[in-house]
Amino acid sequence: MSRHLVFVYGTLKRGQRNARFLRPAEYLGRHKTEPRYWMYHFEDFPAVCENGRHAIHGEVYRVSDEQMQVLDDLEWYPHFYQRIEIATAHGEAWMYVVRAELCRGKRKISGNWR
């Protein structure tokens, strides 16, 4: 069984409404990215675009192949979110980002969702 690291920054974080999808996963800790992103407000969830100037605050989890598939389905991958790999203190992790054109007209917010 393969294992993946995933960095989450929005509704999947502890205490947020989609955290239940990560209950079977192993929580590794908090992480703050390099200041290379923009975070946008999409009604009731955040989305991140590359090529910005904010650090994104989130959490890193170790997930199974099956859990990764559940997250991909939840995040509408690859139709809405794309995945990129980022360096974390826990190792290389997947992070969900959106294409810049999807962020046009959306309000920029800090890199720390709730």
Secondary structure as UniProt FT lines:
FT   STRAND          3..8
FT   TURN            11..12
FT   TURN            14..15
FT   TURN            17..18
FT   HELIX           19..22
FT   TURN            23..24
FT   STRAND          26..32
FT   STRAND          37..42
FT   TURN            43..44
FT   STRAND          45..50
FT   STRAND          57..64
FT   HELIX           65..74
FT   TURN            75..79
FT   STRAND          81..88
FT   TURN            89..90
FT   STRAND          91..98
FT   HELIX           100..103
FT   TURN            104..105
FT   STRAND          107..109
//
